[in-house]
Amino acid sequence: MTRSQWLAAITLARSPQFVAQSYLSLDAFSGCALDNKRRAVTMHEVASLIVGHCATFGGTWLHGEESEIEILSKRFDIVG
């Protein structure tokens, strides 16, 4: 995933109209913090992962988690 793709995923995730996939249905990311495999994912899946980790119930955003996912995103290949 390139930097411009990452910024597009952040923009999508923070969009008020965005409806994230259920966090439990994001199998493509299973174990991504434990291995170095490349993963073929859609932009919608990446944005859903970001929302699942960064958005809080209080309406705030966890920027530290966003940075951690950005590091992992270097191994994501956007498809579709």
C-alpha positions in Angstrom: 0.0 0.0 0.0 1.4 3.4 -1.0 1.3 6.5 1.1 -1.4 8.0 -1.2 -3.5 4.8 -0.8 -3.1 5.0 3.0 -4.3 8.6 3.0 -7.3 7.6 0.8 -8.1 4.8 3.3 -7.9 7.3 6.3 -10.2 9.7 4.4 -12.7 6.9 3.7 -12.6 5.7 7.3 -13.3 9.1 8.7 -16.0 9.9 6.2 -19.4 10.3 7.9 -21.1 8.2 5.1 -18.7 5.3 5.5 -20.2 2.0 6.9 -17.5 -0.3 8.1 -17.5 -4.0 7.7 -17.9 -6.0 10.9 -14.5 -6.3 12.5 -14.9 -10.0 13.0 -15.5 -10.6 9.3 -12.1 -9.1 8.3 -10.3 -12.5 7.8 -7.8 -11.1 5.4 -6.0 -9.4 8.3 -5.9 -12.4 10.6 -2.4 -12.6 12.0 -1.0 -9.6 10.1 0.9 -8.3 13.1 2.5 -11.7 13.6 3.9 -12.5 10.2 5.4 -10.7 7.2 3.0 -12.1 4.5 1.6 -9.7 1.9 -2.2 -9.5 1.9 -4.5 -8.7 -1.0 -7.2 -6.5 0.4 -9.8 -3.9 -0.7 -9.7 -0.2 0.2 -13.0 -0.8 2.1 -11.4 -3.6 4.2 -8.5 -1.4 5.1 -10.8 1.5 6.0 -12.9 -0.9 8.1 -9.8 -2.1 9.9 -8.8 1.5 10.7 -12.3 2.2 12.1 -12.2 -1.0 14.1 -9.0 -0.1 15.8 -9.1 3.7 15.9 -12.6 4.9 16.4 -13.9 5.0 20.0 -17.4 4.8 21.3 -17.0 8.4 22.6 -16.4 9.7 19.1 -12.7 10.2 19.5 -9.9 8.8 17.4 -6.8 6.8 18.6 -4.0 8.3 16.6 -1.4 5.9 18.1 -3.4 2.9 16.7 -3.5 4.7 13.4 0.3 4.8 13.3 0.6 1.2 14.1 -1.8 0.1 11.3 0.1 2.4 8.9 3.3 0.4 9.6 1.4 -2.9 8.9 -0.2 -1.4 5.7 3.1 -1.5 3.9 2.4 -5.2 3.4 -1.2 -4.7 2.0 -1.8 -4.9 -1.7 -4.9 -3.1 -2.7 -7.1 -5.0 -5.1 -10.4 -4.1 -6.7 
